[in-house]
Amino acid sequence: MPHYHLLRRALVSTLLLAACSHDNVTSSVSSPVSADSTAAETAPTAAPLPGAAPAAGAAPAATSLAPTSTLALLQGKWQSTQDEKDVIEFKDHRYLDYYDGQRLGSKPFVLDKACPGENGAATPGDNESYLVVPADNMCWHIASLDDTSLELEYVAGGNILVYSKVR
């Protein structure tokens, strides 16, 4: 029973770390907790955080880590490849819309695991693949994103918008 509180604290810490980092943090417990087990033997183990040095004697990670988040890649101005007058901009968590040089609007956005009302929604994070503008009830799937190009699929209508990075 005394180990219950230590194990619970370790599990909560791991879940909070996973929720805050929004990376693929995994945890595992090798066996159920027994009265003879210690907290160190049963505490979940998390994958290393991006940029963390490997533990002494540990083998290098087999997978490479993404250098930037979805949110970081979105930042800046994007010009439509279908209509050069159509420009969107992402500043922190704000979505700005321009047409022919005139700003049409500026609204907050979130990146989420799904569109509102769908399974997995309301779990925002900087690496999620759905762009949600709650004020307009708009949701796009980020179909493709890199340093120079962005493809957004409007979920309600299926239209695909393609943009090139301006700056």
Number of C-alpha atoms within 10 A of each C-alpha: 8 9 17 14 11 16 19 13 13 18 19 12 13 19 17 12 15 18 15 12 15 16 19 13 16 13 15 12 12 11 9 8 17 11 10 7 12 15 17 12 12 20 20 18 16 15 13 14 15 12 8 7 10 12 9 6 6 8 8 9 10 6 6 7 11 9 9 12 14 17 19 15 18 22 18 15 18 23 22 19 15 10 13 13 13 17 23 21 20 21 16 14 16 16 20 19 19 17 15 11 10 11 12 11 12 15 14 16 21 22 26 22 21 21 24 18 8 9 9 12 14 15 14 20 20 18 19 20 22 25 24 23 20 14 9 10 9 15 23 24 22 20 15 12 17 13 13 13 18 21 18 21 19 18 15 10 8 11 11 15 17 19 23 19 20 14 11
